[in-house]
Amino acid sequence: MEAFLVSTGIVALAEIGDKTQLLALLLAAKFRKPIPIVLGILAATLVNHALAGVVGNWLMSLIHPDTMRWLLGGSFIAMAGWMLIPDKLSENETRFSERLGVFGATLLAFFLAEMGDKTQIATVALAAKFNEYWWVIAGSTAGMMLANAPVVWIGDKTAKSLPIKLVHRVAAGVFAVLGIAAMIGAG
């Protein structure tokens, strides 16, 4: 359960103000059909984070636990720094194929936007840290949905009222604490 809760919290915090949250807002404004958008986000996240979880679990089987501890610690500290860099959505990520429909466009756009994103890399690291990588996948997906579904349903009024810099600083602090804890062998 720890893997699920930690993954949910970290990904939800990391996602606030992230480019995929901006993408959710753009999709909501463009299509104005929240149900297929939320379902597209869910499907894309499940596939993307399942792949990330499998990669993290596979890395854990290849790398000696002492080495992995230092790699994880370093990656969490790097994530802390990355959290402090604001995300911007590129023009390529805002183009949608009308032929795919709302669900298909959301699925494709979200899947591609998540490739190499903070939350995907965090999912890899968390899956390597926790043996129960399926709980990490479930938690990281829940965190994505907690951060993105309200943006789709409520729109930019809620997103603009969040103190994004403060949320990013809190998330960076959580990643830093996890990194230090991993390096000293805690947890």
Sequence and secondary structure as in RCSB ss.txt:
>XXXX:A:sequence
MEAFLVSTGIVALAEIGDKTQLLALLLAAKFRKPIPIVLGILAATLVNHALAGVVGNWLMSLIHPDTMRWLLGGS
FIAMAGWMLIPDKLSENETRFSERLGVFGATLLAFFLAEMGDKTQIATVALAAKFNEYWWVIAGSTAGMMLANAP
VVWIGDKTAKSLPIKLVHRVAAGVFAVLGIAAMIGAG
>XXXX:A:secstr
 HHHHHHHHHHHHHHTT HHHHHHHHHHHHH  HHHHHHHHHHHHHHHHHHHHHHHHHHHHHS HHHHHHHHHHH
HHHHHHHHTS     GGGG   GGGHHHHHHHHHHHHHHTT HHHHHHHHHHHH S HHHHHHHHHHHHHHHHHH
HHHH HHHHHHS HHHHHHHHHHHHHHHHHHHHHT  
